[in-house]
Structures are given as C-alpha cells and as structure tokens.
C-alpha cells in the first residue's frame, strides 16, 4: 500500500514526459519554417564567423572595429558571395537550358543510330524474353523528348517565379537572424538554454561550444570542396575540348552533386556526359564523340580520386574528427533510412550526436571510443 503513491507518481511522470514530447514535436512541426530559417541562419553565421573574428582583431592604436560593423560586413560578404555566384552561373545555366531545349532529338538518334543498332542486335542474340520486344531507339527518343522539352524548362522557371515572394521573405528573415547570430555568437546558445534544465546548462554550453567549432570547420570545408571541384572539372573539360560555358555548367553540376556522398558524383558525371553528347551532335560518333566522352570520363575519374584522397579526408576526418570507416557506416545507415536527404545531413547530425554523447554518456565504453578524438 505504501508503494502505491510512488507508483502513481511514476506513472504521472511518464505520462507527463510523453505529453511533453508530443507537444514538442507538434510545435516543431507547426513552426518548421521558422525553425528552418533559424538553422540556416545559424549555419551561415558559422560560415561567416571567421570574417567577424578577423575584423575583431583589426585595431589601430585605440580604434577597434565595432562588433555591429563586423557583423554587418560579415553579412555583406556572405550575400556578396551568393549574389556573385548567381550572377556568374544563372545566365550560363539559363543559356544552357535554352540551348538544350532546341536540340533536335531526331538528330541525336541519327548520330547514335549505329551504336544503338549494334546494341539491339547484341541483346537480340542473347535471346532473352525481356529484350525481344524492346526498342532502344524508341525508348531513348521518348526520354529525350521528355527531357529536351521547352515546356519542361518553362515550368521550372515558372515555378521559380511563383516562389520569388516566399524567397524574399525567407531571405529577409535569414539575413536578419544571421546578422544577430554574427553580432552575438552566444545568442543561439542562450535561446537553446531556455529549454534546458538548470543543472545541465554547463554541460550543454560546453557541448555547443564544441559543436560550433566542428560544424564551422565542416561547412567551410564543404564550400571549399565544391569550389575546388568546380575549378578542376571546368579546367579538365576545357582541356578535352568542351566550350567554356558548357564546361562551367558541367563543373557546377558535378561540384554541387558531389555534396551527396557516393551517388552524387555519379549523378553529376552522368549529367555532364549528357551535356557533352547533346552539345556535340555534329561529331561522328566513333571517330570523335566516343573519344571525347572517354576523355570526359577520365577527367571525372581523376577529379574524384583527388576528392577521395585529398578533399574528403581533410573535410570529413579532420573537421569532425571521425574515422573514414565510421563516416562510411554513418552515411550508409542514413542513406538506407532517409535516402539522399539523410546522407546529406548525416555528418552534421552525427557530429552533434557525438558531442552530446561525450558530454552526457561518457561512462559508456562505446561512447568513449567514438568520441576520444573530439
């Protein structure tokens, strides 16, 4: 009988925890846009932090750059880099899209007629039921017509135009919050500590300090990785004979998709090969186009080797202090559970989990082993 009040108290406690978790999840879902803006602003503040820190060290006699001016210049540099990126690439991408939309699919099929016929003959000789009624020519022609369709590109730009209003609102909100995160690097932490019990504040402060340092190195490393890959791919495409505009678009596609681990480089290279084919239809397939595609593949392979041997170890292993095998397993688990988005977010999320695990669960042997380098 004496244990009944304690049992009831325990049940009430668990019910309260469950209700609290449900309410928290509902609030996060309801305010997901605002939370997304806050997280993007926090990431941008991490990228811009070195700029602010550099300006803070500038002094002349008794003059020091005011913190508010450092934060403002940090936001200006971030927006300037973003606008420069769009100023350079958007016109080139728009021109490339317009050029692709005018490609004659009959000309493409005519250029590829001989190798397609040989492939169909090979498949027929295999005498497989699945390939007896398959026309590769019709299949490729249908897919090309669906891709190289002016309506396809028109719909994309139309959708973008409809989103401009929301984009401006998001840009203003993100800029506003990024400025204050740069001005006061403790602002995000202080906002987070509102939801943390007082007895855990010290541990959370220490964990967040480590997280900010590791994620800042990681995101800056990712930006440098994308930049170097764009440069290397563009130079490589120019060397093999691709026009500058096309080479730059291919470099951009490969660089951006490379952020997606493992399958990203394959997607980027496939799109690059596609652009190489449709922009060189005047070439004879075996004598000119096939060697060109071979050279492009060599460029993709060489840049991928440089990325795997130089860029990725520096970014993944050095910035987040994790073993390459550990990173591989995390990416595979994230990819199998949440697809491409999961693989993209796996490393930052794993970094946060490791830091908090070290701070609160360091008595476990597995946690000690996984977090010993942090």
Buried (B, 14 or more C-beta within 10 A) or exposed (E): EEEEEEEEEEEEEEEEEEEEEEEEEEEEEEEEEEEEBBBBBBBBBBBBBEBBEEBEEEEEEEEBBEBEEBBBBBBEBBBEEEEEEEEEBEEBBEEBBEBBBEBEBEEBBEBBEEBBEEEBEEBEEEEEEEBEEEEBBEEBBEEBEEBBBEEBBEEEEEEEEEEEEEEEEBEEBBBEBBBBBBBBBEBBBEEEBEEBEEEEEEBBBEBBBBBBBBBBBBBBBBEEBBEBBBEBBBEBBBEBBBEEBBBBBBBBBBBBBBBBBEEBBEBBBBBBBBBBBBBBBEBEBEEEBEEBBEBBBEBBEEBBEBBEEEBBEBBBBEBBBBEEEBBBEBBBBBBEEBEBEBBBEBBBBBBBEBBBBBBEEEEEEEBEEBBEEB
